[in-house]
Amino acid sequence: MLIDVIAVYPRPNFQLDLEFKNGERRRFDMRPLLTMKPWNRIVSPAIFERVSVDYGTVVWSGNVDIAPETLYDDSVIIDEPIKLTL
């Protein structure tokens, strides 16, 4: 089942707070991926924080993205409101 990401908020320690089209809010930990290509190109916090949503998933410049299925399946539900501060 494909569930689109509709909003992403970068958090400290390479975490992403995500809002999905089905209304769920989830947190995804990018740290395990940052040693692998292509995600090793976003290991700088300044670059990581420039994440955005495009076509239902999260993307960074330089054609770095991650499948929405992975974001959903490997994230945890968050109950607290998503905070926009870093």
LOTIVO-244007 format. One record per residue (C-alpha): x negated, y, z negated. Coordinates in steps of 0.05 Angstrom, whole numbers, plus 5000, padded with zeros to 4 digits. Example, Ala and Ser with C-alpha at 12.3 -4.5 7.8 and 13.67 -1.06 7.14 Angstrom:
2
475449104844 472749794857 
//
This chain:
86
500050005000 497250675021 498451244972 495951924994 492052394949 495453074948 490653444900 483753344872 480253694814 472853574800 471053444727 464553414689 460352774695 462552644767 469752494749 475552664795 482552814771 487352614826 494652734841 497852224886 504052284930 507851804885 507152304828 501751934789 495752294759 489451874755 482051964739 476651654782 469351584761 464651714819 458251544780 457650814802 457851024875 452751584872 446751134883 449650864948 450251175018 453751625036 455551854965 448251954946 448952604985 453852904934 449752754871 448653494859 454253774815 454554394859 455953964920 460453474883 464954044859 466354244932 471153654940 477753764976 483653365003 484153205077 488952715109 490852395043 484052275014 478252654982 472652915025 466153305021 462353655076 457853225119 463252685132 463052415061 469652125038 472551545000 478551105017 485051304981 486150564964 479550544927 481151194891 487850904868 485650194852 479350394814 482250974774 485851014708 492351364693 491752024656 497552274614 494852954595 495953534643 490453614694 485854184674 482854624728 476654814687 469954464693 
//
